[in-house]
C-alpha cells in the first residue's frame, strides 16, 4: 500500500504492508484468537521521488504508528 504522511515537517511517500484487524473465532471449537491491525513492514521511504530509507531506518516504529494514525483520520 502507499500513503503520503507529514513526519517531523517532511512529506514522505511510504510503501508498506498492512495487516487489517481480524476478529477472533467464536464458538466451542474456536482456535483463532484474532489480531489487531498492524503495519507489517515499510518497504520504501521517499521524499520528492528520492529514496530516504536509510535516513529514517531508525524511526520505523514511529513511522508505522504515523501510518496507522493517518489511516484512522
Secondary structure, DSSP 8 states (H G I E B T S, - for coil): -EEEEEETTEEEEEEEEEE--B----STT-----B--EEEEEEEEEETTEE-HHHHGGGHHHHHHHHHHHHH-
